Amino acid sequence: MMVHKRVHKGSQKGSLSRDNVPKLTTAEREVLLLLTKEFLTVQQAAIRRKTSTRAVYNIRKRLIEKGVLNIVNQAISPVEMKVHKTGGVSSEYEHPIRLHGEQYHIKIISCDDRYRKLISEGNKKIELDGHIVMCYRNSLDIYSNTSFFGKTPSECDSKALSYWTHFIVRLEQTVKCILMKRENMNISRVKAEFAETNNEIAKTAIKEHDKVRVVGADGKVWLLIDNSFNFKECETVHPKESKQDMQDTVQPFFNDLRENDYVPLSELSQQMAKMSKNMNELTHAVKANAMSINALLQILRPSDSTGLTSPDEKRPNYLG
């Protein structure tokens, strides 16, 4: 894996006040709409606005700094902002885990003519409780706009599964489709991000205006530093293994570090760089010996195939 660091000239701190949602300019509101409601890319948004790509990137950066947009172009609703401004989590946890950025794919079990008419008329997007639901002929995609807090990733997952079960029941009534049925594993979570808040290495990176991302052997980012809502977060973001990365690797590492205090936290960035170099050398050695990279990853970073739960956890039978 590789560590990419890039110096930012601007501040990474959000600009949320204690009482108000940040004010946006006309251009910021327009770009936010294009990125989060119409799901355009930065390049497409630039074409729509008849401006340069760099201009849209600069506006997107300001939206992230103001706390109304996250790094994967999902808008943060005023309701979620209020939760974050008021803490959103019990003070008994010094480093609570935040589950956010979820995306669910649902295969429709059955639907009636009302849903087919909705699709045929081009009404493919529904907003419910601040979440975006994209409607297709045989499926739905849910883009979450809320967070779940807990002491561990499993606790966050438990809260999320309870919430989404009730949400999908309401969604069934809205779209007039059957979306849940016993023994039908037609619902899958295709994306989720787990963040340890108030993280020490995040504080150091943010203070020094460093952007830290760790890329795995599959070429995908699996860990990064973020400062959404000024929470100073170390996030695991791999599409399939984010939960296990946080549960089995990141959180135990930092908990052990805090308990034993054998490495100065200010030196963690250097240690991550050394670890990245060693991993690259190991990867080359593995390839030279014709070993399986996938097998190596399973040893270094074990996880189940879903990234949702461990074997001893309960999971609804409709969740695939």
C-alpha positions in Angstrom: 0.0 0.0 0.0 1.1 3.6 -0.5 0.7 6.8 1.5 0.0 9.9 -0.5 0.5 13.2 1.3 -0.2 16.6 -0.2 0.0 20.0 1.4 -3.2 22.0 1.5 -2.9 25.8 1.6 -6.4 26.2 3.0 -7.8 25.1 6.3 -9.5 21.7 6.6 -11.8 22.9 9.4 -15.5 23.1 8.7 -17.2 26.5 9.1 -20.3 25.4 10.9 -21.4 27.9 13.5 -22.9 26.8 16.7 -26.4 27.7 15.7 -26.6 28.2 12.0 -26.2 26.2 8.8 -23.4 27.8 6.8 -24.4 30.4 4.2 -23.8 29.4 0.6 -23.3 31.6 -2.4 -25.4 31.2 -5.5 -22.5 29.3 -7.3 -22.0 27.1 -4.3 -25.7 26.2 -4.1 -25.8 25.5 -7.8 -22.7 23.2 -7.7 -24.0 21.4 -4.6 -27.3 20.7 -6.5 -25.5 19.4 -9.5 -23.2 17.1 -7.6 -25.6 15.7 -5.0 -29.1 15.9 -6.6 -28.2 15.3 -10.3 -25.1 13.1 -9.5 -23.0 14.9 -12.1 -19.2 14.6 -12.1 -17.1 17.7 -11.6 -16.4 17.8 -15.4 -20.1 17.4 -16.2 -21.0 20.2 -13.8 -18.4 22.5 -15.4 -20.0 21.8 -18.8 -23.5 22.5 -17.4 -22.3 25.8 -15.8 -20.2 26.7 -18.9 -17.2 27.3 -16.7 -13.8 25.6 -16.1 -13.3 22.3 -14.3 -10.8 24.1 -11.9 -13.6 26.6 -10.9 -15.9 23.7 -10.0 -13.2 21.9 -8.1 -12.6 25.1 -6.1 -16.3 25.5 -5.3 -16.4 21.8 -4.3 -13.5 22.4 -1.9 -15.3 25.3 -0.3 -18.4 23.1 0.1 -16.4 20.4 1.9 -14.8 23.0 4.2 -18.2 24.4 5.0 -19.4 21.0 6.0 -22.2 20.7 3.5 -20.5 18.1 1.2 -18.4 15.1 1.9 -15.5 13.7 -0.1 -17.8 11.3 -2.1 -20.2 14.1 -3.2 -22.9 13.4 -0.7 -24.8 16.4 0.7 -25.1 16.8 4.5 -28.6 17.6 5.5 -29.5 20.3 8.0 -30.8 17.6 10.3 -27.5 15.8 10.3 -25.7 19.1 10.8 -27.7 19.7 13.9 -26.9 16.2 15.2 -23.2 16.9 14.7 -23.2 20.4 16.2 -24.8 19.1 19.4 -22.4 16.2 19.7 -24.5 13.4 18.3 -22.9 10.8 20.6 -22.6 10.0 24.3 -19.8 11.8 26.1 -18.8 8.5 27.7 -16.9 7.6 24.5 -13.6 9.5 24.1 -13.1 8.2 20.5 -16.6 7.2 19.2 -17.0 5.4 15.9 -19.1 7.1 13.2 -20.8 5.1 10.5 -21.8 7.2 7.6 -21.8 7.4 3.7 -23.8 4.3 3.4 -25.3 3.1 0.1 -27.8 0.3 -0.3 -28.9 -1.6 -3.5 -32.3 -3.2 -3.3 -33.7 -5.7 -5.9 -37.4 -5.1 -6.2 -39.4 -8.3 -5.3 -42.6 -7.1 -6.9 -44.3 -3.8 -7.9 -47.6 -2.6 -9.3 -48.6 -0.4 -12.2 -48.2 2.8 -10.1 -44.4 2.2 -9.8 -44.1 1.4 -13.5 -45.9 4.6 -14.3 -43.6 6.5 -12.0 -40.5 5.2 -13.8 -42.0 5.6 -17.3 -42.7 9.3 -16.5 -39.1 9.8 -15.7 -39.6 10.4 -12.0 -36.6 8.3 -10.9 -35.5 10.2 -7.8 -37.2 10.3 -4.4 -36.1 12.2 -1.3 -37.2 10.6 1.9 -36.0 11.7 5.4 -33.1 13.5 3.7 -32.0 10.4 1.9 -31.9 10.1 -1.9 -33.6 7.1 -3.5 -32.9 6.4 -7.1 -35.6 4.3 -8.8 -34.9 1.9 -11.6 -36.9 -0.7 -13.5 -36.0 -3.6 -11.2 -34.1 -2.1 -8.3 -33.6 0.9 -6.0 -30.4 2.6 -4.7 -30.5 4.4 -1.4 -27.9 7.1 -0.7 -27.7 7.7 3.1 -27.5 11.1 4.5 -27.2 10.3 8.2 -24.7 9.0 10.8 -24.7 6.3 13.5 -22.5 6.5 16.5 -21.2 3.8 18.8 -18.3 2.6 20.8 -17.5 -0.1 18.2 -18.3 -0.6 14.5 -20.6 -3.4 15.5 -22.6 -1.1 17.7 -22.9 1.4 14.9 -24.1 -1.4 12.6 -26.7 -2.5 15.0 -28.2 1.0 15.2 -28.0 1.3 11.4 -29.7 -2.0 10.7 -32.6 -1.1 13.1 -33.0 2.3 11.4 -32.9 1.0 7.8 -35.4 -1.8 8.5 -38.0 0.7 9.5 -37.0 3.1 6.7 -37.4 0.4 4.0 -40.9 -0.4 5.4 -41.8 3.3 4.9 -40.2 3.3 1.5 -42.3 0.3 0.4 -45.4 2.4 1.1 -44.0 5.3 -0.8 -43.0 3.5 -4.0 -45.7 0.9 -3.8 -43.3 -2.0 -4.1 -42.4 -5.1 -2.1 -38.8 -4.7 -1.0 -38.5 -7.1 2.0 -39.6 -10.7 2.3 -38.3 -13.5 4.5 -35.5 -15.5 3.0 -35.1 -13.1 0.1 -31.6 -11.7 0.4 -32.3 -8.9 -2.0 -30.8 -6.0 -0.1 -27.1 -5.3 -0.1 -25.0 -2.6 1.4 -22.5 -1.6 -1.3 -20.7 1.2 0.5 -20.1 2.3 4.1 -17.5 4.4 5.9 -16.4 4.0 9.5 -14.5 6.8 11.2 -12.8 7.0 14.6 -13.5 10.5 15.8 -11.1 12.7 17.8 -8.2 10.6 16.4 -4.7 11.6 17.3 -3.1 11.1 14.0 -5.9 13.0 12.3 -5.3 15.9 14.7 -1.7 16.0 13.7 -2.4 15.8 9.9 -5.1 18.5 10.1 -2.8 20.8 12.1 0.0 20.4 9.5 -2.5 20.6 6.6 -1.5 17.2 5.3 -3.8 15.0 3.3 -3.2 11.3 4.2 -4.6 8.4 2.2 -3.5 4.8 2.3 -4.0 2.7 -0.8 -4.2 -1.1 -0.8 -2.7 -3.5 -3.3 -6.1 -3.5 -5.1 -5.5 0.2 -5.9 -8.4 1.4 -3.8 -8.2 3.8 -0.9 -9.0 2.0 2.4 -7.9 4.6 5.0 -7.9 8.4 5.0 -7.9 11.4 7.3 -11.0 13.7 7.2 -12.3 16.6 9.2 -16.0 16.6 8.5 -17.8 18.6 11.1 -14.4 19.3 12.7 -14.5 15.7 14.1 -10.8 14.9 13.3 -11.5 11.5 11.9 -9.4 8.5 10.8 -11.7 6.8 8.3 -11.8 3.3 6.7 -13.5 3.6 3.3 -12.9 0.5 1.3 -16.2 -0.5 -0.5 -16.2 -4.1 0.8 -13.9 -4.1 3.9 -14.4 -0.8 5.7 -16.0 -2.3 8.8 -13.4 -5.1 9.2 -10.6 -2.6 8.6 -11.8 -0.4 11.4 -12.8 -3.3 13.7 -9.8 -5.5 13.3 -7.0 -3.1 12.3 -7.4 0.6 12.9 -9.4 0.8 16.2 -7.3 -2.0 18.0 -4.1 -0.4 16.8 -5.0 3.0 18.3 -6.4 1.5 21.5 -3.2 -0.5 22.0 -1.2 2.6 21.3 -3.1 4.7 23.9 -2.9 2.0 26.5 0.9 1.3 26.1 2.0 4.8 24.9 5.1 3.2 23.3 5.2 5.4 20.2 4.9 9.2 20.3 1.8 10.2 18.3 3.7 12.9 16.5 5.8 10.2 14.8 2.8 8.1 13.5 2.9 9.8 10.0 6.6 8.7 9.6 5.8 5.2 10.8 2.9 5.0 8.3 5.3 6.0 5.5 7.8 3.3 6.6 5.0 0.8 6.8 3.9 1.7 3.2 7.5 1.3 1.9 7.8 -2.1 3.6 4.4 -3.2 2.2 5.5 -2.2 -1.3 8.7 -4.2 -1.0 6.7 -7.2 0.3 4.2 -6.9 -2.6 7.1 -7.0 -5.1 8.6 -10.0 -3.3 5.2 -11.8 -3.4 4.8 -11.2 -7.1 8.3 -12.4 -7.8 7.5 -15.7 -6.0 4.1 -16.0 -7.8 2.1 -15.9 -4.6 -1.5 -14.7 -4.6 -2.0 -11.1 -3.6 -5.5 -11.9 -2.6 -4.4 -14.6 -0.2 -1.8 -12.2 1.3 -4.5 -9.5 1.8 -6.7 -12.1 3.6 -3.8 -12.8 6.0 -2.9 -9.1 6.6 -6.4 -7.7 6.7 -9.0 -10.5 7.3 -12.7 -9.9 6.7 -15.8 -11.6 5.6 -17.1 -11.2 2.1 -19.8 -8.7 3.0 -17.9 -6.4 5.3 -21.2 -6.0 7.3 -21.1 -8.3 10.2 -19.0 -11.0 12.0 -20.4 -14.5 12.3 -21.6 -14.0 15.9 -23.7 -11.0 15.0 -27.4 -11.1 14.1 -28.3 -10.0 10.6 -31.7 -9.7 9.0 -32.3 -12.6 6.5 -33.3 -10.1 3.8 -29.8 -8.5 3.8 -27.5 -10.1 1.3 
